[in-house]
Amino acid sequence: MKQTNDELICYCFHYTRGDLLADLATNGHSTIKERIMAEKKTGACRCADTNPKGR
């Protein structure tokens, strides 16, 4: 399967592969991952509902 930058990686918060690559290039680490983890702690993550593959 070919990966593209517009491939949706995070169905809850609509981050794409390109978003993650740009974040890594800009910050040297993933601030997006940090934001997702913070949202998960508040219960805002709905992966089971929004990701077609489930959790």
JOFENWO-V414812 format. One record per backbone hydrogen bond with DSSP energy under -1.0 kcal/mol. NH is the residue of the N-H (numbers start at 1). CO is the residue of the C=O. E is the energy in kcal/mol with one decimal. If there is no record, write none. Layout:
NH;CO;E, NH;CO;E
This chain:
7;4;-1.5, 9;15;-2.6, 10;15;-2.2, 14;10;-1.1, 17;7;-2.3, 18;5;-3.0, 20;16;-2.0, 21;17;-2.5, 22;18;-2.5, 23;19;-2.4, 24;20;-2.4, 25;21;-2.4, 26;22;-2.5, 27;23;-2.7, 28;24;-2.2, 31;29;-1.0, 34;30;-1.1, 35;31;-2.2, 36;32;-2.7, 37;33;-2.6, 38;34;-2.0, 39;35;-2.3, 40;36;-2.4, 41;37;-1.6, 43;40;-1.2, 44;39;-2.4, 49;46;-1.2, 50;46;-2.4, 51;47;-2.7, 54;51;-2.0
